[in-house]
Amino acid sequence: MPPMGFLYPGALIFFALVPLLVIAYLVRERPRAVMVSSVLGYRALRALKSERPWGWPRLDWLFLIELLILSLAVLAIAEPYVIHRRTPVAVVLDNSAAMQAGVPAGTRFEAARHTLERALPDQSDVTVTLYTTAPQPRQVAGPISVAQARRALDRLQPVDAPQSAVSVAKLLGDLISGHRFTQCFFATADPVSQPLPPGLHVFRAGEPLPNFAIGSFAVGGAEFGSGALKARLTVANFSSHTQNLEVEIAAEGKMLAKAQTRVGPREIGAVDFPTLAPSSVYRADLKPADAFALDNVAYATPPSGAEIQVLFVSPTPADAAGLSSLPQLKVRTLAPEQYAPADAKADLLIFEYGMPKELPAANALIVMPPGGNEAFGLRLAPGVTAQVTDWRSPDPLTDGVNFRLLSLRQPESFAVHPWMESVVNSNLGSLILQGKHQGHRYVALGFNPFPYLGTRNLPMSVLTLNILGYLSGFGSEDSGHRTGEPWIVPAGVEKIITPAGRKIPVEPGTPFIEGSEQGVYQLIGPGAQKRLRAVNLADLSASDLENPATIKLEIGTGAVQPPDFSQRQTFTPYLIAAILILAACEALFTYRRRRSYVQAVT
Amino acid sequence: MLGLPAEFTSEFLARLEQLRVKTRREYMGQGKGSHLSPRRGSSLEFADFRHYTPGDDFRYIDWSLYGRSDKLYIKLFKEEEDLLTYIFIDASASMGYPVKDRKFAAAITIALALAYVALSSGDRVMVRVLAGSGKPTDPVFVSGRHRIVELARQLAGIKPGGQLEFATALARELAALKRAGKVFVISDFQMMFNSIAQGMGLFVASNMDATAIQVLGGGELAANELDGDLEVIDAETGERLRVSMGRRSRDQYKATLLRLSREIRALCLQRGLRYTLYTTERNFSDFFIRAVTELGLVH
């Protein structure tokens, strides 16, 4: 029974009015004297209470209602309240990929979950708010009861994504210093910096384990336009002794290649497969097996064998003529006035002498844009550009370009850009700007490389191929997509099927945040067009089970008065509501009685 | 009209003139009239035979009877005389309550209407007021319809008041009367039933043909204005009674009054008397014309 009380108990003295009122009612007012022709007709009627001392008083609903209203009013003045004690508890469960590692009794995740379920206090006033840490810390349930929290914990599963130690530390800091919880229970496999602040209880799940992992797995071609494929893997040995690591690459259930490398303790090695048979998906398996199976497997997809759709927006569409001769490119031209962002469903957009009004949701090449563009913030440097002065090397854009032989026709230079970096500089500014924004790649040129002339203008053609290769994703140094990291839905994709078979409708150009699962995702476009995308754990820090990253808490550890979560609930609003209802009933009752009386008289 | 109640319109008076008082017995009057009298007289109504004695009028010898019996018989005829009509009005305090009901005014109106009927048919009328305040009416008969104005004026000066011992007061009045006749008693009969029975029994004993006219107030019967805790005071005795009036109580009270009325009616019928009830909320003219038979009148 929660404790109760009155905010103004002195007001209860008004309850003395109640018996006074009752006495006054029982004593009765002096009856109204009425002269009648004879009392003969009244003799048979019921006598008054005052003439029958032990009889029941005459029932008068109005008096009873008024008595009740008075009592409620006195109670409302005294403001009765009840104190609800509340013990809010935060439960943070590490559901990162590392929690899938096995311990003798099961996985770290199961151990952590059971530990938390046991740690939860069995008090009725406890409310639990449940958080998970991967891929990003988030609240998954609550505030809920302890029993509900245990059921919610049972339903949780680890994800294939790592957790961010910084984000977890920030979450714990917010939970502890936010004074929203009396205690915080955190179960993880990662070490937490000591000393712990009061109220935080950390449960370590699992001991350090030796582990071997695939760091990255990329399959690609030698160069843009070539059909040959090669693969490269990085493997790590997170153990205290040198280990021979064997990698098998398989496709469509058949082993394609096998390689072995010897990696020293806590070292990372690389395994190259110079030639691979074409396939849509490749799977790499690392041996020997260990307690953490997730990072012993990696997937890769080759660069898309399908044609790269290029939309060439230009007032001089003839400039795009030479591009059609390049393999894998399908070029469509469009006049600038015909361009609409919603219709531009292409893998690569080229804007010649023009700029879209807003950033396109695809990789884009901007050729000699007019100055003062709001979307890109491109500004032309004043003056006449004379020559190329320097360039960034090594860089995929400048790789193999002989700038000394590069002849530029009426080049323009860009001023410093807020988020694009200069790759090639002139005497006035930047000739080539390169940048990424919301997952898309953008390149701006201060000169026009089109029309594409092939070997007739070799330096410009090499530069053009480099740019197109960069913008089409070819030759990227990225090792693919990582679990837990959002990626932008490519153009023309309507639906994504996860490795578990879940179908998710998507909108091109928007971030896809459901990629916490390791495996191959199917990107479905119109007409059942399908592209594959491999997503791997690919985070060696998560695979280091012997020396995981420490979660560094930046919270004061001094004794802090635990916050009082008692909640006082007053009944006064309910009492006032009851008074109003009773008053309305009384008014209705009185009105009806008066009306019936008037009808009887008339 | 000439101090008469408002109900006495020309039309109403014309209709009253078409009525006359009817009795169940024959009473001797004080003069010629239209009612058969126990006296032998010269009306067309045959009464009896008697032996001829010298000096009798030959015109009344029944010759056919002489032929059969060879004896002379004289035919006797009834006399037609006026009717002595007594109207007793209860002017006790109970007739003044409830004030709004104007019971006593209604009683006077009834009395004047009855008196007008009697006077217009050549009968003699004596109006006696029981209890009340003001100048008492003279214990004399009046005759002639023009005397109705005088009666109205006399009755207008009387206010209800005082306590009425019904049987005692009637006994005193009847003792002063020399001849029997038609009696109208107008009262609310808000009194003990025994007293009513004794009073009405006096008329039977005095060979009077009586009609009891009970006057109740409309508000008195409904008692709608009585609500809540009350101390009711008897207008005549001053007796006080505390009651709680509600819907059920009012129903019970009304039932009591109506039961009392039924008992008075039954009493009158058992004793060969007439009874009628008038409640003041009714239209007087309408009531009077409809209740001709119950009042003891005839067209």
Contacts between the chains, C-beta under 8 A, distances in Angstrom:
chain1	res1	chain2	res2	distance
A	28	B	229	6.2
A	29	B	229	7.2
A	30	B	231	7.9
A	31	B	228	7.9
A	31	B	229	4.2
A	31	B	230	5.3
A	31	B	231	4.3
A	31	B	242	5.4
A	32	B	228	6.9
A	32	B	229	7.0
A	32	B	230	5.4
A	32	B	231	6.9
A	33	B	230	7.6
A	33	B	231	4.7
A	33	B	232	8.0
A	33	B	233	6.0
A	33	B	240	7.9
A	34	B	226	6.2
A	34	B	230	5.2
A	34	B	231	7.1
A	34	B	232	5.3
A	34	B	233	6.9
A	35	B	97	5.4
A	35	B	232	7.8
A	35	B	233	5.0
A	35	B	235	5.5
A	36	B	97	5.8
A	36	B	98	7.2
A	36	B	220	7.6
A	36	B	232	4.8
A	36	B	233	6.8
A	36	B	234	6.8
A	36	B	235	6.6
A	37	B	93	8.0
A	37	B	94	3.9
A	37	B	95	7.3
A	37	B	96	7.9
A	37	B	97	4.4
A	37	B	98	7.2
A	37	B	103	7.5
A	37	B	188	6.0
A	37	B	190	4.6
A	37	B	217	7.5
A	37	B	220	6.1
A	37	B	234	8.0
A	37	B	235	5.6
A	38	B	94	5.4
A	38	B	188	7.9
A	38	B	190	3.5
A	38	B	191	7.0
A	38	B	234	5.7
A	38	B	235	7.2
A	38	B	236	7.2
A	39	B	232	5.4
A	39	B	233	7.6
A	39	B	234	4.5
A	39	B	237	7.8
A	39	B	239	5.4
A	39	B	240	7.9
A	39	B	241	4.7
A	40	B	190	6.3
A	40	B	191	7.7
A	40	B	192	7.5
A	40	B	256	7.4
A	40	B	260	7.1
A	41	B	253	4.9
A	41	B	254	8.0
A	41	B	256	4.5
A	41	B	257	4.9
A	41	B	260	7.5
A	42	B	232	5.2
A	42	B	241	5.3
A	42	B	243	5.2
A	42	B	253	6.2
A	43	B	241	6.8
A	44	B	252	6.4
A	44	B	253	7.9
A	44	B	256	5.5
A	45	B	243	4.7
A	45	B	244	7.5
A	45	B	245	7.6
A	45	B	249	5.0
A	45	B	252	5.9
A	45	B	253	6.2
A	46	B	243	7.2
A	46	B	244	6.1
A	46	B	249	6.7
A	47	B	242	6.5
A	47	B	243	6.9
A	47	B	244	7.9
A	48	B	229	6.0
A	48	B	242	4.4
A	48	B	243	6.7
A	48	B	244	5.6
A	50	B	242	6.8
A	51	B	242	5.8
A	58	B	244	5.5
A	597	B	224	7.4
A	597	B	227	6.9
A	600	B	222	7.5
A	600	B	224	4.7
A	601	B	224	5.0
A	601	B	225	6.9
